[in-house]
Amino acid sequence: MMIEQLYTGCLAQGAYYIESEGEAAVIDPLRETAPYLKKADRNGAHIKYVFETHFHADFVSGHIDLAKKTGAVIVYGPNAQTSFEAHHARNGELFALGKITIKALHTPGHTPESTTYLLIDENGNNHAIFTGDTLFIGDVGRPDLAIKGNLTEQDLAGMLYDSLHTQIMPLEDNVIVYPAHGAGSACGKNMSKETTDTLGNQKRFNYALRAQSKDDFVKAVLDGLTKAPAYFAENARLNKEGYDAIDDVMERGAHALSPDEFEDAVNETGALVLDVRDAAEFAESFIPNSINIGLHGQFAPWVGALIPDLKQPIALVTPVGLEEETVLRLARVGYDHSIGYLAGGFAAWPKAGKEVDRIDSVSAEDFADQYTQGTVVDVRRPDEFAIEHVEGAKNVPLDSLNDHMAAIDKNRPVFIHCAGGYRSMVAASILKARGFDNLINVEGGMGTIKKTSVAISSTHSDHPAERF
């Protein structure tokens, strides 16, 4: 028996490859099929099943493409209605895989169709559970993403409590927990950086499993939930109804364009120019009106939060050698309409005599001398802002920037910062494209600002800051 977790950091997502006696199963695969196909081919195994724990909202799964390429059966739990051929497992249904067995445990709560898969080893012992978004390490799945009709988030939270207490907690303490996500995912609020644990440890230390009653559980799970990213609903729809083949998406998007071809394509299609270079490099010189979302940060989630239309044509500026990776990482969250990339990277643009723009940056020390002369915009999350912030700063969280841009005064210098510099450059690029010319990015963000003489407050101090 072989179990391998394939963890993707930028999505904080865990897919699983399981193999026994030449038969394999994949649980919650990412959209690219190559990693799973290569593993099976290398081991001389046949992928028999693709198990889906639920309709994922934070990424587009590879279930459809993987099934087409291997002949595998797509398996969902009860209540999952799909537009493609799939097997809808009964609660308790068993699936033979070599010498092991996979048992479907219907665990509604995160979504109505959510299902946990219990792996029973060749000796008949319960070995591991693949919990999807039902149970995380340190947390449980948020119950507010699948509200329909008369079904409320309180109803779903109650279902989740019942699922955990009837299907999962009665299992042995030595059963291994393999969740679909870890820290950094928006599918929960208190996830650990660890990506696996024993069920016994979770019974002892997971706040949700320690709740004394269903009412206590519902209150604890619903407390402090932030707004779900805008792209979640569309990703869930794609996972339910289907999508373009990943090979077609890659062929369409991984297409080199000369500077003249790039410019013409943007003008003809109305494409958004997305520059994925690091923030410092982008600030020095970029194509006017382009948006910077760095590939080396939480790239895909921020694309999903800030580009509302998944059908938006996108023209890419990437570091040389990372063109295909960028197209793939966009496709993972349903952005399938890349029209090509700038051949030779950004350096080719000024060499061709094309116009460039820049964003001014200052050190934290210079910011300390200048910030009272302008408006300070803090684009961190409200919870980060509450802990400490520059006295008098405006809190405009990055994911709500598009909705609150009009509240920022264009006529004064605008100092933008976040925690370390990634999000502030994203925000600066968006504001610059919308006509804000007097922008100053604060290098190093709050991490360096608090080491200077700048007055720092909290929302509970005598000098509360303005928030939007």
N, C-alpha and C positions, 0 to 999 in steps of 0.2 A: 504493500500500500504506500502510495506517495501523495502527500498534500503539499502544495506550494502556494504561498501567498504572493501575488504580484501587486505590489503597492505603488501607486502613482502619487507622488507628493503634491503636485500642484492642484490636484483634485481631492487630496486626502482620501483616496479611494482604494479599497482592496478587492481585487478579483481573485479567484481561486481555481487552481488546476488540480484535479484529483485523478489518480490513476491506480488501477488494480488489474493485474493479469491481462494487459493489453487493451483494456477498455478505459476510456477517460471521460470525465465530465468537467465542464467549466461553469463556475458560478459567478454571475454578475460581471460578464466580460466588458472591457472597454470596447470602443468602436473598432479599433484596429484588430484585425484577425491574425496577423502574422505571428505574434508571440505564442499564441496557443497552437497554431498549426505547426510551428517549428518544434515545440516541445513534443507534440504527439508524433511527428515524423521522426524526430531524433530517437524516440523510444520505441518506435514501431507500434504505436498505439492508435486506436481508432476513437475519435470523439463521438460518444454515443448520446450524450445529453448536454443541453445547455440549460441550466437551472437559473431562473430569475426569481429573486426574493420579492420583487414588487415592481411597479412601474416607476423607475427612477426619475427624479425631477432635476437632479444636478448634473447629469451627463446623459449622453445618448449611448445606449448599450450596443454591443456588437452581436446581439443574439441572432438577428435576422441574417446578416451576412455570414456568420459562422455556421449557421444551420444550412444555408445554401451551399457552402463550400464543402461541408463534411457529411451532409445527410443526417446530422444530429437532430434529435427531437427537442424542441423548445418546451420547457416545462414551467408553467406558472401555477400558483395556488388557486384555491377556490375564489370565485367572484371576479376573476380577471377576464375581461372581455377584450379580445384582440381582433385586429383586422387582417391577421395573417394566421396561418395554420400553427396551432400550438396545442399541447396537451394540458388540460386544466386538472391538476391533481386533486384528489379527495384528501381531506384531513386524515392522516394516518397511512396514506398510500405508500407502498414500498417500491423502490426502483433498484434492481440488481445491477451492480457494476463490478465485474470480475468476482472476487471473493467477498466484497463488501456490499453493504446495502445503504441506500439513502432513503430516509423516511421524511415525508412532508408533514410538517406541523403547522397548521393554519394559525397564524398569530396576528390577527387584525388589530389595528390601533394606529400605527403610523399611516397606513392606508388600509382600506377594507380588504384588499387582496394579499396583504403582506404575509409571507410564509417563511418559516425557518426550516432549514434542512438539517436533520440529524443524521450523522454518519455512524453507522453500526459496523464495527470491524469484523474480520473473518471469524472471530471467536464469539460473536454475538454480543459484544460489550458496546455500550454507548461511548463513543470516542470523542466526538466533536459536534458542535452546532455552528452552522453558518447562518447568522442571524439577520443579515441585511441591515435594515434600519430599525429593527425591533429592539435590539439590545446592542449598545456600544460598550466600550471599555470606559466606565465612569459615567455613563449616561444612557438614555433611551431616545428613540426617535421622536422628533417633534410631531404632535398630532394635529397640526393645523393646516396641512398641505392638501388634504383631500376632502375638504368640506363640500358637500353637495346636498341639495334639497333641504330636508329638515335635519340633516346630520351636522352637529356642531362639533367644535374642537373639544368641548367637554365630553361629548358622546364618544369621540374617538379615543380620548385619554382614558375613559372608563374601559373601553374595549382593550386598550393596551394593558391596563392593569390586570384584567382578567386573563389575557393571553400569557402574560409573564407568570402569573400565579398558577395557571392550570397546565401550561405546556412546557415552560422552561424551568421554573424554580424547583419543580419536583425531581428534575434530573440530578444525577450524582455530582458532587462537588468537583471531582477530577475531570469532568467533561471540559474540553477546551472550547473557548468562545472565539469565533472568527467573525468579526463584524465587517460591514461594507465600508465603514469610514472611521477616521481618526480625527485628532485635533486639527482644526482648520476648516472642516466641513460646516456648511450652513444647515445641515440636516439635524444637528443637535446643538446644545449650548454649553456642555460641560465635559466634552470628550477628552480622554487622556491622549497623551502622545504615544502611549503603548498601543500596539495594533493587535494584540492577542493577550488572553489571560485565561485562568481557570474560572469556571462558573462559581466555585466556592469563594474565591476572592471577590467576585462581583457581588455575591450575596452579602458579604461582610462590608464592602466599602462603597458600592454604588449607591448614591443617595436615593435613587428612585426605587431600588429593590428593598431599601430599608424603611420605606414609608409604612406607617403603622395601620393605615386604613386606605380604602379607595379614595375617600375625600382628600386625605393628606397627599396621596399620590397625584391626584388630578391638580391640586393647587401647586405642588412642587414642580410638576412637569410643565405647566402652563406659565409659571412665573418667569418673567424676564425674557420671553421669546421676542426676538427681533423680527422685523418684516422680512418675509421670504424674498430672495432675489427675483427680479422680474422675469427671468428666462425659465424659471422652474416649470411653470405650467406648460410652456411650449415643448420643453424637453420631455415631459411626461406624455404629452400627446404624440410626439414622434415615436416614443418607445411603445406606445399602444397601437398606433396606426401604421407605422413604417416610415421609411426614409430612403434617400438615394444610396446606392451602393458606395461603400467607402472608396473603392478603386476608381469609380467615376469622379467622385469629389476630389480625390488627389490629382487625377489627370487634369481636371479643369483648373485647379488652383495652383499647382506646382508648375507654373508656366512663366518662363523668363520674358521680361519686357525691357527693351532698351529705354533710356530716358524719354525719348520722343514717343515711343509706343505707350509707355506708362502714362505720360501726360495726356495723350489722346484718349486712352481707355478710360481714365478718370473723368475727363470732360464728357465723353459719350455716354457713360453709364451712370454718372453721378456717384461713383464709388467713394466710400470713405477711405482715406489714406491712413492706414494703421502702421505705425512705426514701433517695432518691438525691441529696439535697442535699449541698453541700460540708460537710466535717467540722466546721468552726468553727460554721457555722449550725446543724447538727444538735445539737451539744453544748449550745447555749443552750436549746433547747426541742424536744421531740419527743413523738410518741404513745408512751405506755408500751408496752414490749415490742417496739418496732419495731427493725429492723436497718438500720444505715447502711452502704451501699456506694455511694460517690460516683460519679456519672455521669461525672465529669471525670478519673477515674483509669483503671486497668485494670479497667473495670467488668465486662464480660462474663466474662473469665477468673476473676475473684474470685467472681462469682455461681456459676459452675460449680464452683469449688473448695469453696464453703461451703454451698451448698444441695444436698444429696445427691439429692433426689427431683425429677426434671424435671417430674413431674406435680403438684407442690406448687402449690395455688392461691396467687396472689400479689396483694396489694392494694398499690397504688403511691401514694407521696407524692413528688411531683416539683416542680421549679420550674415556674411557670406558663409554658406554651409548649413544654415539653419532654416532654409526656405521650406523644405518639405515638413520638417518638424512643426513649423508654425502653422502650416495648412492643416496638419493632422490635429494639433491641439485646438484649433478653432472648430474642427469637425466634431471633436469629442463633446462639445456643448451645442452642437446643432448649427453652427455657422458654416454652411456648405457653399457659400457663394463668393469665395475668393476668385478674383478674375486674373490673378497673376502677381508676380513679384518683380521688384526693380533689380534687373540683372547687374551684378557687380556690387550690390549693396548701396548704401547711401553715398559713398564716395563717388559713384558714377554720376550723381546728380549735378554737383557743382562743376565737375569736369566737363559736363555737357553745356555749361554756361547757364544753367537754370537758377532761378531765384531761390534764396534760402532765407530762413528766419532763425531767431534764437530767443532764449528765455534767460533773463538775468538771474544770477544766484548770488547769495551773500553767505558768509560764514555766520555762525551763531554769535560770535563776538561783534561783528558789524551790525547784525540784526539788533543787538542790545542797544546800540547807539542810535538806531534809525527808526525802530518800530513805532514809536509814538507819533511819527510824522505821517502814518498811514493807517490802513485797516489790516488787522491781523485775522486771517482766516485759517482755522484749524479744521482739517478735513478728516480727522480721526473719528472713530465711533463714539457715540454718546457716553458709553461706559468708560472709555479711555479718557475722554474729556472730563468726566466727573471727578476722576482721581486727581488730576492736576492739569492746569492749563495756564496760558499766558493771561495775566490780568487784563480784562477788557476785550479779549478775543471773541470772535464770532465762531460758533461751532456749526459748520456746514459739512456733515458727513459726506464722503465722496460718493456713496451710492445714491444720495439725494441731491447732488450738485445741480443736475439738470433742472430740478424743480424749484431751486431757490437762488438761481443765478441773478435774478432781477433785484434781489435784496443786497447785492454787493455793489458798492459805489465805484463806478468806472473812473470817476474824476480824481480819486486819491490813489496813492501807491497802495498796492495790495500785496501784503506779505503772506505767503502761503506755506504752511508746514504740516507735517504729519508726525509719525513716530520716528521714522528714519530716512525718509526721502522718496520712497517709491510712490506712495499715493499722492504726495504733493505735486510731483511732476506730472502724473496723470491729470490731476485737477488743473494744473497750470496750462497744460496743452489744450484741454477742453475750453478753458476760459480764453486763451489766446485765439483759438479758432472762432470764438464767438465775439471777438472785437475788444477784448480787454488788453490794452497795450502796456499799461504800467504795472507789470507783474514782477514780483521778486520771490524766487524760491529760496527757502531757508535750508541750507545744506545740513544734513544730519538730523533735522527735525527736533522733536522734543528731547530726544536723547542728549543732544548737545546744548539746546537752549537752556535747560535747567542747570547747566554748569556755569552759566553766566550770571550777571547781575539782574537779569530780567525778573520782574515781579511775577511770582507764580501763585495761583489761587486754586481752590476747588469750588465746585458748585455749592458746597455747604459753607463756604466762607462768608465773610462780610462783604465780599466784592464779587458777586456772581456775574458770570459772563453772559453775553447775549447768545441765544441759540435759535436755530431755525428747525 
